[in-house]
Amino acid sequence: MADAKQQQQPPQTALAASGVWKTVKPFVNGGASGMLATCVIQPIDMVKVKIQLGEGSATSVTKKMLANEGVGSFYKGLSAGLLRQATYTTARLGSFRVLTNKAVEANEGKPLPLVQKAAIGLTAGAIGACFGSPADLALIRMQADSTLPAAQRRHYKNAFHALYRIIADEGVLALWKGAGPTVARAMSLNMGMLASYDQSVEVLRDKLGAGELSTMLGASAVSGFFASACSLPFDYVKTQVQKMQPDATGKYPYTGSLDCAMKTLKSGGPFKFYTGFPVYCVRIAPHVMVMQLIHSVSLLNSQLFNFMSIKLT
């Protein structure tokens, strides 16, 4: 009888592995999906940054980049983009899923109201931005380098060289330059993207009876629009602050994020903050689609992992 009971007890190593994977899975999935999505949308992001810096329309920017720098220029700053996703998106999506699961448990398994989803999105966005701000600074500077006069270009070789140079030239705290609008952008984008995506899925799949593919595409389009509308003003300010260089007297064009926002509002009006909005929407929607596709695949892998764990017991 004792031997039978011992055989029925699952191996402790299998249980431990299953518990560890359950804990880290949302973070691993978030980082992996964000990095793959970045490889897809990096050219669009590059065009978006140049539009915000006043280089022209999407068409003119694309033509100029192809003529002057070639196809490779669209992937300038990719190493910083991948590092950003490995830090920012890992923390952002991982904490969002963890907080959501905890909230659902507290709500006895019932769907969360939109207000609660939005609050979780804001919290997760702030957490992710705090981790990802240094890599985001490196990304913007690498993408904006070609727009600067030749004497002012930084010529960062890759993300780690950029971080090293920033610390050496400006100090450790400079890694969080523009962190205010970065956090605000992440909070608003996360609230708009993740909350609207989950809400759209509930409407399309549960109420309208749409299929899985139609639900994913529709919800991604909706969340891409709301994420763009909520976050682009902060993204615009963030880009201006992170790329700015001092003039000959050592004076910066803006004293901070608020000064940048006020000067932008005064010179261009509120719509100036929405420069490049169509391109920004096109950037966000595929990002959501790729991430959700990887998330769906990860669920299948997780189910397979659990199945194998059960078989091992």
C-alpha positions as CSV (number, residue, x, y, z in Angstrom):
1,M,0.0,0.0,0.0
2,A,2.9,2.4,0.9
3,D,4.5,1.7,-2.5
4,A,1.3,2.4,-4.3
5,K,0.8,5.7,-2.5
6,Q,4.4,6.7,-3.3
7,Q,3.8,5.9,-7.0
8,Q,0.7,8.1,-7.0
9,Q,2.5,11.1,-5.6
10,P,3.9,13.4,-8.4
11,P,7.6,14.0,-8.5
12,Q,8.6,17.1,-6.6
13,T,10.8,18.3,-9.4
14,A,8.0,18.2,-11.9
15,L,5.7,20.2,-9.6
16,A,8.5,22.7,-8.9
17,A,9.2,23.2,-12.6
18,S,5.5,23.7,-13.3
19,G,5.2,26.2,-10.5
20,V,8.3,28.2,-11.7
21,W,7.1,28.2,-15.3
22,K,3.6,29.4,-14.2
23,T,5.2,32.3,-12.4
24,V,7.6,33.4,-15.1
25,K,5.5,32.5,-18.2
26,P,3.7,35.9,-18.5
27,F,7.0,37.7,-18.4
28,V,8.8,35.4,-20.9
29,N,5.8,35.5,-23.3
30,G,5.6,39.3,-23.0
31,G,9.3,39.8,-23.8
32,A,9.4,37.3,-26.6
33,S,6.3,38.6,-28.3
34,G,7.5,42.2,-28.0
35,M,10.9,41.5,-29.5
36,L,9.4,39.6,-32.4
37,A,6.9,42.3,-33.0
38,T,9.7,44.9,-33.0
39,C,11.4,43.1,-35.8
40,V,8.2,43.5,-37.8
41,I,7.4,47.1,-37.1
42,Q,10.9,48.6,-36.7
43,P,10.8,50.3,-40.2
44,I,7.4,51.9,-39.4
45,D,8.7,53.1,-36.0
46,M,11.7,54.6,-37.8
47,V,9.5,56.5,-40.2
48,K,7.3,57.7,-37.3
49,V,10.2,59.2,-35.4
50,K,11.5,61.1,-38.4
51,I,8.0,62.5,-39.0
52,Q,7.8,63.7,-35.4
53,L,11.2,65.4,-35.9
54,G,9.9,67.4,-38.8
55,E,11.5,65.4,-41.7
56,G,8.3,65.4,-43.8
57,S,5.5,63.1,-44.6
58,A,5.6,59.3,-44.5
59,T,6.1,59.1,-48.2
60,S,8.8,61.7,-48.4
61,V,10.7,60.3,-45.4
62,T,10.6,56.8,-46.9
63,K,11.8,58.0,-50.3
64,K,14.6,60.0,-48.7
65,M,15.8,57.1,-46.5
66,L,15.8,54.7,-49.4
67,A,17.7,57.1,-51.6
68,N,20.3,58.4,-49.1
69,E,20.8,55.5,-46.7
70,G,19.3,52.3,-48.2
71,V,17.0,49.7,-46.8
72,G,19.3,49.1,-43.8
73,S,18.5,52.5,-42.4
74,F,14.9,51.4,-41.6
75,Y,16.4,49.0,-39.0
76,K,18.7,51.6,-37.4
77,G,18.5,51.2,-33.7
78,L,17.1,47.7,-33.8
79,S,19.4,46.5,-31.0
80,A,18.1,49.2,-28.8
81,G,14.5,48.3,-29.8
82,L,15.1,44.7,-28.9
83,L,16.7,45.6,-25.6
84,R,13.7,48.0,-24.9
85,Q,11.3,45.1,-25.5
86,A,13.3,42.7,-23.4
87,T,13.0,45.1,-20.4
88,Y,9.9,47.3,-21.0
89,T,7.5,44.8,-22.6
90,T,8.7,41.9,-20.4
91,A,7.8,43.9,-17.3
92,R,4.7,45.6,-18.8
93,L,2.9,42.5,-20.2
94,G,4.1,40.2,-17.5
95,S,2.8,42.5,-14.7
96,F,-0.4,43.1,-16.6
97,R,-1.2,39.4,-16.8
98,V,-0.2,38.7,-13.2
99,L,-2.3,41.7,-11.9
100,T,-5.2,40.7,-14.1
101,N,-5.2,37.1,-12.9
102,K,-5.1,38.2,-9.3
103,A,-8.0,40.6,-9.9
104,V,-10.0,37.8,-11.6
105,E,-9.4,35.5,-8.7
106,A,-10.6,38.3,-6.3
107,N,-13.6,38.8,-8.5
108,E,-14.5,35.1,-8.2
109,G,-13.7,34.3,-11.9
110,K,-16.1,36.9,-13.3
111,P,-14.9,39.3,-16.2
112,L,-13.4,42.5,-14.9
113,P,-15.1,45.8,-15.6
114,L,-13.4,48.2,-18.0
115,V,-12.5,50.6,-15.3
116,Q,-10.5,47.9,-13.4
117,K,-8.8,46.8,-16.6
118,A,-7.8,50.4,-17.3
119,A,-6.4,50.7,-13.8
120,I,-4.4,47.5,-14.2
121,G,-3.1,48.8,-17.5
122,L,-2.0,52.1,-16.0
123,T,-0.1,50.3,-13.3
124,A,1.6,47.8,-15.6
125,G,2.5,50.5,-18.0
126,A,4.3,52.5,-15.3
127,I,6.2,49.4,-14.1
128,G,7.3,48.6,-17.6
129,A,8.4,52.2,-18.4
130,C,10.6,52.4,-15.3
131,F,12.5,49.3,-16.5
132,G,12.6,50.2,-20.1
133,S,13.4,54.0,-20.1
134,P,17.2,53.7,-20.6
135,A,16.8,51.4,-23.6
136,D,14.1,53.7,-25.0
137,L,16.4,56.7,-24.7
138,A,19.1,54.8,-26.6
139,L,16.5,53.8,-29.3
140,I,15.3,57.4,-29.9
141,R,18.8,58.8,-30.1
142,M,20.0,56.1,-32.5
143,Q,16.9,56.7,-34.8
144,A,17.3,60.5,-34.6
145,D,21.0,60.6,-35.2
146,S,20.8,61.1,-38.9
147,T,18.6,64.1,-38.5
148,L,21.2,66.0,-36.6
149,P,24.0,68.2,-38.1
150,A,27.1,66.1,-38.8
151,A,29.1,67.7,-35.9
152,Q,26.4,66.9,-33.4
153,R,25.8,63.2,-34.3
154,R,26.6,60.7,-31.6
155,H,27.4,57.7,-33.8
156,Y,26.3,55.0,-31.3
157,K,27.3,51.6,-32.6
158,N,24.6,49.6,-30.8
159,A,22.4,49.7,-27.7
160,F,25.0,48.8,-25.2
161,H,27.5,51.3,-26.7
162,A,24.8,53.9,-26.4
163,L,24.1,53.2,-22.8
164,Y,27.9,53.2,-22.0
165,R,28.4,56.6,-23.8
166,I,25.4,58.1,-22.0
167,I,26.7,57.1,-18.6
168,A,30.2,58.3,-19.5
169,D,29.2,61.6,-21.0
170,E,26.1,62.6,-19.0
171,G,26.0,60.4,-15.8
172,V,23.9,57.5,-14.7
173,L,20.8,59.5,-14.1
174,A,20.8,60.7,-17.7
175,L,19.6,57.2,-18.7
176,W,16.2,58.3,-17.4
177,K,16.1,61.5,-19.4
178,G,12.5,61.9,-20.6
179,A,11.4,59.3,-18.1
180,G,8.3,61.4,-17.2
181,P,6.7,61.3,-20.6
182,T,8.0,57.8,-21.1
183,V,6.0,56.6,-18.1
184,A,3.0,58.7,-19.1
185,R,3.1,57.3,-22.6
186,A,3.5,53.7,-21.3
187,M,0.6,54.1,-18.9
188,S,-1.7,55.6,-21.5
189,L,-0.7,53.2,-24.2
190,N,-1.1,50.2,-21.9
191,M,-4.5,51.4,-20.7
192,G,-5.6,52.0,-24.3
193,M,-4.1,48.9,-25.8
194,L,-4.6,46.1,-23.2
195,A,-7.9,47.3,-21.7
196,S,-9.5,47.9,-25.1
197,Y,-8.2,44.7,-26.5
198,D,-9.7,42.5,-23.8
199,Q,-12.9,44.5,-24.0
200,S,-13.1,44.1,-27.8
201,V,-12.4,40.3,-27.5
202,E,-15.4,40.0,-25.1
203,V,-17.6,41.9,-27.5
204,L,-16.5,40.3,-30.8
205,R,-16.2,36.7,-29.6
206,D,-18.7,36.4,-26.7
207,K,-21.4,38.7,-27.9
208,L,-21.1,38.8,-31.7
209,G,-19.8,35.2,-32.1
210,A,-16.8,36.1,-34.3
211,G,-14.1,33.4,-34.9
212,E,-10.7,33.4,-33.3
213,L,-8.9,35.0,-36.3
214,S,-11.5,37.6,-36.9
215,T,-11.6,38.4,-33.2
216,M,-7.8,38.8,-33.0
217,L,-7.7,41.1,-36.1
218,G,-10.7,43.2,-35.1
219,A,-9.6,43.6,-31.4
220,S,-6.0,44.5,-32.5
221,A,-7.3,47.2,-34.9
222,V,-9.5,48.7,-32.1
223,S,-6.8,48.5,-29.5
224,G,-4.3,50.0,-31.9
225,F,-6.5,53.0,-32.5
226,F,-7.2,53.7,-28.8
227,A,-3.6,53.1,-27.8
228,S,-2.5,55.6,-30.4
229,A,-5.1,58.2,-29.5
230,C,-4.2,57.9,-25.8
231,S,-0.4,57.8,-26.0
232,L,0.8,59.8,-29.1
233,P,0.9,63.2,-27.3
234,F,3.2,61.8,-24.7
235,D,5.2,59.9,-27.3
236,Y,5.7,63.2,-29.3
237,V,7.0,65.0,-26.2
238,K,9.2,62.1,-25.2
239,T,10.8,62.0,-28.6
240,Q,11.6,65.7,-28.6
241,V,13.1,65.6,-25.1
242,Q,15.2,62.5,-25.6
243,K,16.8,63.6,-28.9
244,M,17.5,67.2,-28.0
245,Q,21.1,68.5,-28.0
246,P,22.6,71.6,-26.3
247,D,23.4,74.6,-28.5
248,A,26.8,76.3,-28.7
249,T,26.2,78.0,-25.3
250,G,25.3,74.7,-23.7
251,K,21.6,75.5,-23.5
252,Y,18.9,72.9,-24.3
253,P,15.8,73.9,-26.3
254,Y,13.6,72.6,-23.5
255,T,14.1,72.7,-19.8
256,G,11.9,69.6,-19.4
257,S,8.9,67.7,-20.5
258,L,6.3,70.3,-19.4
259,D,8.3,73.1,-21.1
260,C,8.4,71.1,-24.3
261,A,4.6,70.4,-24.1
262,M,3.8,74.1,-23.5
263,K,6.1,75.4,-26.3
264,T,4.7,72.8,-28.7
265,L,1.1,73.8,-27.8
266,K,1.9,77.4,-28.2
267,S,3.6,77.0,-31.6
268,G,1.5,74.3,-33.3
269,G,-1.7,73.9,-31.3
270,P,-3.1,70.7,-29.8
271,F,-3.0,68.8,-33.2
272,K,0.8,69.2,-33.3
273,F,1.0,66.4,-30.7
274,Y,-0.8,64.1,-33.1
275,T,1.9,64.5,-35.9
276,G,2.2,61.2,-37.7
277,F,-1.0,59.7,-36.2
278,P,-1.8,57.4,-39.2
279,V,1.7,56.0,-39.2
280,Y,1.6,55.5,-35.4
281,C,-1.7,53.6,-35.7
282,V,-0.1,51.4,-38.4
283,R,2.8,50.8,-36.0
284,I,0.7,49.8,-33.0
285,A,-1.9,47.5,-34.6
286,P,0.6,44.9,-36.1
287,H,2.5,45.1,-32.8
288,V,-0.6,44.0,-31.0
289,M,-1.4,41.3,-33.6
290,V,2.1,39.7,-33.4
291,M,2.1,39.8,-29.6
292,Q,-1.4,38.2,-29.4
293,L,-0.4,35.5,-32.0
294,I,2.7,34.6,-29.9
295,H,0.5,34.6,-26.7
296,S,-1.9,32.1,-28.4
297,V,1.0,29.8,-29.3
298,S,2.4,30.1,-25.8
299,L,-1.0,29.0,-24.4
300,L,-0.7,25.8,-26.5
301,N,2.9,25.3,-25.3
302,S,1.7,25.8,-21.8
303,Q,-1.0,23.2,-22.2
304,L,1.5,20.8,-23.6
305,F,3.9,21.4,-20.7
306,N,1.1,20.8,-18.2
307,F,0.1,17.6,-20.1
308,M,3.7,16.3,-20.0
309,S,3.9,17.2,-16.3
310,I,0.8,15.1,-15.6
311,K,2.1,12.2,-17.6
312,L,5.4,12.3,-15.7
313,T,3.4,12.0,-12.4
